[in-house]
Amino acid sequence: FVHLDLHTEYGVNDGVNRIDKLINKIKELDMSSVAITDHGNMFGVIQFYQKAQKAGIKPIIGCEVYIAPESRFDKTSTHGVSNASHHLVLLAKNETGYKNLIKLVSAGYLEGFYYKPRIDRDLLSQHAEGLIGLTACLKGAVPYWYNRENEAKAREIAGQYSEIFGKDNFYLELQYHHIKEQEKANSFLSKLSQDFALPLVATNDCHYLNQSDATPHDVLLCIGTAKRVSETERLRYASDEFYVKSAEEMAAIFSDYPE
């Protein structure tokens, strides 16, 4: 098992996985490889790559990008911050993919920035060569629209991504952190996998190293959003399951999906 959705200390106000400790943890778990997928940026890529290589761990370079609902140039306030973008995990499988990832992430800041550095499906289709796409967390467009009772739109977007990335380069991503909406989304993604002949992949959306780090991670979220821990109306994660889990833990969580 390899973690393919992971956020480091360079994930602004979001991840607390310090790269040195992360690489040591990956070695302890006897994993051969690990990905970096910070939200919207590639700030930590060089340090991550060098330290992983030095430790004999294969580094997978990626980014969890923000996708505009329509055009990246549409910066009206009608959508609001919550609907201004959806998530998509991109992983570079070769040098071409790495260069395309750089172009996409840069364009997110230079052309599409609206609350977040955003790209769109049109730009993605121009720079998809060498990239692998994963549907991401509940904020990914496919699970997002399914959980809002719009299965038709979820299927349409999955089909669009499948065409953009091409055969064997697009995966439906299963996550489960004891969140009811994820369980619902996973059932749909499993059915979608059969209907569209798309492969499934299990990830854990790792934002911190150990389960005990959930509380300091929550404090970080408060610092980043100018809130107090005692406030009820604020950004918070729904459980303490967003840590770097072992292969055994992941196998137990997804025992219903052996593939």
Order of alpha helices (4+ residues) and beta strands (2+ residues): alpha-beta-alpha-beta-alpha-beta-alpha-beta-alpha-beta-alpha-alpha-beta-alpha-beta-alpha-alpha
